[in-house]
Amino acid sequence: MNLIGNEVEIRNFEQNDYLEFAKLVKDPNDHDSAGLEYSLDDNEIINIFNKYLSLANSYVIALKSSHRMLGIIELNERGISNGLDKTREIGFVISNESRRQGYASEAIELMLEYAFNELHLLEVWAAVKVNNTVPQLVLTKLGFKYIYQVSQDPFDFNSAENTLKYYLLKNDKGN
């Protein structure tokens, strides 16, 4: 994949992304906010990175000018039956030093354009932890609508750490 925007590009993972990837995985905030794997063990990080190199729906968000990795964006299948083949779930994480610069918004817009115009999806979902307000604002700004929230832990209904808010964006072209 190679989607080009004004400031960012979305592309496949490459071996030279490892150092930036390791920074993301070593940051506990990325795990807590975006659900990214967390580890401080270099061997485990290498194994995680090797998985990302081969994942079909995970891509690098990179700075267009230097091709340096800024984050990860995913467009994951939600299922293949009962019409779910025309829906995906988008997920993203941006490195701490690259946040609040519009990179996530631009990357999501590029991915949505691809999802609706190339894959002909009918809808794209996003799940965000209830206490992670910045991605919620980004999604809302991009036209996603809050639909519902659910606890990931059936024994802890009141924990914000375990509660996800689900947002939906439907293809307005009706493809």
N, C-alpha and C positions, 0 to 999 in steps of 0.2 A: 504494500500500500504506500502511496505517496500523495498526500493531500497537502496543498500549499496555500497558506493564507498570507496575510500582510506581515505578521510578525513571527508566526509559528508554522511548523509543518508537522504532519502526522505521518509517521513512517514505521516500518518494521524495526524490531530490535536488531542491534549490531553488537559485535564483540566489544567495540570501543565504548559502549554505553555502560560497561560494568561499574566503573568508579562512581558515576552519578547514581546508578541503580543502587549500589551499596549504601550510599548516603541516605537514600529514601528508606531502605529497609532497616537501617540502624537507628532511624528516628522513631521513637515510640509514639510521637504525636501522629505520624502518618498511619500507624497501626490503629491508634485509638479513634482517629477521625474518619479515615477512609477504609479501614479494614485491611490495609496492605500487610503482608507478612512482616513480622518483626524478628530480627535476630542480630546478635552481636558476634556470632560465630562465623568466621570467614568461610569455612567449608560449607556450612549450611547456606550462606548467602550465595555462594557459587552454584550450589544445587538449585536454589530458587531461581537464580538468574538463567540457568540453563533451561528451566521449564518455560520461562517467559520467552526465551529465544524461539521456542517451538509452538507456543500457544497461537491458535488461529485468530483469536479475536482481541488480542492485547497488542497495543502499539505504543510507541514513544511519542510524547509531545516534545518537540525540539525547537530551539530557536532557529528560525529560518536563516539568519545571517551566518551562524557558525555551525549549525547542525548539532549543537550541544544539547543533550537530554535535559529537559526541564521537569518532566513528569511522565505519567502513564495515563492512557485512556483505553477503555475497554468497551466493546459492544457485544455483550454476551447473549447467547440464545436463552430464551425462557422456557423452551420446550418445542416439540415438533408436532404436537397433535392439537386438534380442536382450534385451528387457526393461530396457534402460538408461533407458527413459523413466520408470521408477518409482524412479529413484535420482538423487541430486544430490550435489554437493560444496559444503560450506559453507566459507567463508573469512571472516576478520574481522581488523580492526586497530582499536585504540583509541589515541587521542592519549596522549602521555607523561604529561601532567598528569592524565589521567583513568584511568590504569591502577591496578590493585589496589584497586578500590573496588566490585567486583562487577558493573560495567556490562556487561562482555563476557559473563559467565555469564547474566545476565538477558536480554540480547539474543539469545544463542544459544538459550536456552529458548523465547523467543517465536517465533523462527524455526523451531525444531523442532516446536513445537505447530502452527504454520501448515503446515509441510511434511507432517506426518503426518495432520493432521485436515482440512485444506482441499485440499491437493494429492494426498492419499492415496498418498504415497510409501511404498516398502517399506524404503528404507535411505538414510542420509545419510553421506557420507564426509567426512573432513577430512585434509589433508596439512599437516604441520608439519616445519620443518627440525629435524634431529636434535639440534642444540645449542640449540634454542629451547624450554626446559623449561616455562616458565609456561603457554603455551597447551596443552601436553601435559597438565599437571595439571588445567587447566580442563576439557578434553575428557573426561578420565578421571572427574573428579568428576561430570560430566553423564551418565555411562553409556557413553561411547564405549569401544570395545575396540581395543587395538593389534592390527593385523593383520600388517603387513610394512613393510619399508623398502626404498627403491630409490635408486640414485644417478642424479641428473639428468645427470651427465657420464659418458659411457661410458668415458672415458679416465682418470678419476680416481675410483676406487672407494673410496678411504679418506678423502676429504675430507668433514668434517662439514658444511661450507658447502654442499655439493652433494647431501647425502643428505636424503631426505624420509622421515618416518615416516607411515604411513597408518593412520587410525583409522576405525572403522565403528560406526554406531549403527543397529540394525534396529528397525523399527516393531513393538513388542511386541503391538499389536492385530491384526496380520496383515491389515490392510486391503488 
